[in-house]
Amino acid sequence: MSGELSLNINIKEPRWDQGTFMGRAKHFFMVTDPRNVLLSSETLEEAKVIVEDYRAGKAKPGLTEDELWRAKYVYDSAFHPDTGEKMFVIGRMSAQVPMNMSITGCMLTFYRTTPAVVFWQWVNQSFNAVVNYTNRSGDAPITVNQLGAAYVSATTGAVVTALGLKSLASRLPPIVSRFVPFAAVAAANCINIPFMRQRELKYGIPVTDENGNRLGESANAAKQAIVQVGLVGLCLVFATPLCCALFPQKSSMSVSGLEADLQETIRQSSPQTTTVYFNKGL
């Protein structure tokens, strides 16, 4: 029937051209959409059924192309592309924004004492370890001992690196020392990623032809993949301060916008003042 959905749509690949930056950006905006974290297990399973049925040559009656692509992106946001297993929720790319906002905010707030730095860097690197493991390439199994050793190595090395950089902060101007957590995270991630994905470096990751047919495993491909992940991490180091720079840290507002009792206090103590200024934080 003319109203039936075509079975020739290639949902093994993203909807947009991945040969262009805009195509990749649209793809990752969908994959990292924070709203996907809130989807119920039933919604995820329904999307999985739609995707797997379509790949098997069966289309749900009445299914539209937009609904198919929506199901594909819901599926991609929650299920590992190589193993097909449902990913741990905080390790999904859709959890990046809420998790990183929370952790980064705490690292920027609690950075003055060594115990606080150790704790929040450990929390951050534990989160990164979960993300790096959850989004690993390949489908080779990893034992609990291997995973444990990788986690301990990654978090310990990362925290030690962060502490080393913090020791430098005492010799830097206060405004510069505020950015030490960013440098510490970047340096620590350079340790975390290789440790958590060392199995890929040792045994390789699957390589396929343009149609997705598996051809073997390549350690060289793994090295390139992890180097590219590291480059993305480096970009994020610059993205954070650039985003902070969108608006002045010293903000202002009219006295008339303040609480009534504070307006009265200002009128009595400084009647000529019409505008107040404040540090909005980072």
QUIWOWO-V68520 format. One line per field, one symbol per residue. ss: DSSP state (A for helix, B for strand, O for the rest). phi: phi as a letter, one per 20 degrees, with the letter a starting at -180 (. if undefined). psi: psi as a letter, one per 20 degrees, with the letter a starting at -180 (. if undefined). A space follows every 10 residues. Layout:
ss->???
phi->???
psi->???
This chain:
ss->OOOOOOOOOO OOOOOOOOOO AAAAAAAAAA AOOAAAAAOO AAAAAAAAAA AAAAAOOOOO OOOOAAAAAA AAAAAAAABO OOOOOBOOAA AOAAAAAAAA AAAAAAAAAO OOOAAAAAAA AAAAAAAAAA AAAAOOOOOO OOOAAAAAAA AAAAAAAAAA AAAAAAAAAO OOOAAAAOOA AAAAAAAAAA AAAAAAOAAA AAAOBBBBOO OOOBBBBBAA AAAAAAAAAA AAAAAAAAAA AAAAOOOOOB BBBBAAAOOA AAAAAAAAAO OOOOBBBBBO OO
phi->.fefffedfe efdgfdgeec ffffffffff feggfffeff ffffffffff fffffencdf gnfeffffff fffffffcdf feemffeggf efffefffff ffffgfffed cedfgfffff ffgfffffff ffffdfencf fcffffffff ffffffffff ffffffffff ddggffffeg gfffffffff efgfffdfff fedncfdcef enffdqccff ffffffffff fffffffeff ffffefcffe dcbfgfeefg ffgffffeeb feedcdcbef nd
psi->qhiqpqjjpn jhqrhqojiq ghghggghhg hjohhhhiqr hggghghggg ghgghjjppp piprhhhghg hghgghiipp hghiqpqpgi iqhiigghgh ggghghhhgm jhqghggggh hggghgghgg ghghkqqrjp qprggggggg gggghghggg gghghhhhhi jqqghhhhjh hghgggghhh ggghgikhhg hgirqpqrai jjppiaqphh hgghghghgh hggghhhhhg hhhhihqqho rqqqhiirqg hhghghhhhm hipipqqqoi a.
